[in-house]
Amino acid sequence: MHAHAAFVPPEPVRQALADLVTSLEPSPADTLSGRRGLFGRRTPENVAAPAGPLLEPLDPDRILLPITDFGYLASGDARRLVEALTQVCAPLPQPTIRVAGGAALVDPGDRSVWADVAGTDDELGAMRAIAQAVVSGVEPLGLFCDRRQFRPRFTIATITDDTTVEHLEQVLAELAAYSSEPWTIHEVAVLQKGAGVYRTVPIGTRPPG
């Protein structure tokens, strides 16, 4: 199995973000009419509206906060991984966070629209500490993951060839004004790519020390 770890926002948060993207899709009568594409391309007045959406929203089940990728594991290695993560996550605090703001085209070659995670410095620090513990906790198993991989944001949509500057700016403005209900991170999900959650690892089940 190809395993990776992530924080999974509550279903209402994931659904609200997916709905935010789809609710801003223009009607066919409003689409394009000579507007600039994202990379300077202009759409002629007589070109028909695109068949697909201006942004491709992620299915709510795929809206996750990635922590790290473990690669391909045999079933026995996957069980040992979950056992190791259970040990390292048990004494860690459970941070409370929310979604506020967003960004797009963050890195070279990036075609994602991102939602940002917000919280106090202590809460965000606690979330990063969990991500760091996940990475370091599997090293005794011979799994060496990228310590720089975790970022407090997650993809909610993908830019398409039909995405316009104006539409992307509208979505980012809505994200800038958006703030979700806060939620507490109780667990880390270990997921099997293409098959959903394999196991969940509880956080904070044992006092530190």
C-alpha positions, -999 to 999 in steps of 0.1 A, spaced: 0 0 0 11 36 -6 6 53 27 5 90 37 -5 109 68 -28 139 70 -50 159 93 -87 156 82 -109 187 88 -144 180 99 -169 172 71 -189 205 75 -156 225 70 -146 204 40 -181 207 25 -183 245 31 -150 250 13 -161 229 -17 -194 248 -18 -176 282 -17 -157 273 -49 -187 260 -68 -210 288 -57 -188 313 -75 -188 296 -108 -204 321 -133 -234 312 -154 -228 305 -191 -240 340 -200 -214 356 -178 -184 335 -189 -152 349 -204 -163 374 -230 -129 388 -238 -114 384 -203 -77 377 -196 -66 342 -189 -42 336 -160 -11 336 -181 -20 366 -203 -41 347 -228 -72 367 -240 -104 350 -249 -120 364 -281 -155 377 -279 -169 351 -302 -154 320 -284 -180 298 -267 -181 294 -230 -159 266 -217 -175 232 -212 -159 227 -178 -157 249 -147 -134 278 -143 -120 260 -112 -120 223 -106 -131 219 -70 -118 190 -50 -143 164 -37 -148 171 0 -133 137 8 -100 148 -7 -97 181 12 -70 172 37 -40 188 54 -11 166 42 16 158 67 40 135 49 42 106 25 55 73 36 58 56 2 49 20 -5 47 -3 26 41 -40 31 11 -48 54 34 -56 84 53 -23 80 21 -4 78 10 -19 112 43 -11 127 40 25 114 7 29 131 20 15 163 50 40 162 27 69 155 4 59 184 33 62 208 47 95 196 13 112 193 -1 101 227 16 128 248 11 157 224 -15 185 229 -46 187 207 -45 221 189 -76 241 180 -75 257 146 -98 271 119 -97 280 82 -91 317 73 -78 331 41 -62 314 11 -38 317 -18 -30 303 -53 -1 298 -76 21 296 -45 51 277 -59 65 273 -95 43 250 -114 16 251 -87 -20 250 -101 -38 248 -68 -61 271 -49 -53 268 -12 -71 274 21 -50 286 49 -50 274 85 -53 300 113 -49 299 150 -28 313 178 10 309 177 7 282 203 -20 263 185 -1 264 152 31 255 169 13 225 184 1 214 150 36 217 136 49 197 165 25 168 157 36 169 121 73 168 132 66 139 156 50 119 128 81 124 106 107 117 133 86 89 149 89 66 119 126 70 114 134 40 137 114 19 111 138 30 84 113 55 69 130 89 63 104 115 53 108 151 42 108 173 73 100 204 53 69 189 36 42 201 61 26 234 55 -5 248 73 -27 249 42 -46 225 20 -58 224 -16 -95 231 -23 -95 235 -61 -73 231 -92 -68 258 -118 -80 248 -153 -70 261 -187 -102 282 -187 -96 299 -153 -95 337 -157 -76 362 -136 -109 378 -126 -125 346 -114 -94 336 -94 -93 370 -78 -129 367 -68 -124 333 -52 -93 346 -33 -113 376 -21 -140 353 -8 -114 332 10 -98 363 25 -132 372 41 -140 336 51 -135 321 86 -146 286 95 -158 274 129 -128 263 149 -121 226 155 -98 206 176 -74 181 160 -79 148 179 -61 125 155 -38 119 126 -52 99 97 -30 73 79 -44 70 45 -39 45 17 -38 63 -16 -68 56 -37 -86 38 -8 -92 64 19 -84 61 56 -64 31 67 -61 39 104 -65 68 127 -40 77 154 -53 95 185 -35 126 199 -32 134 235 -42 101 251 -13 102 276 -1 132 297 34 145 285 64 132 304 
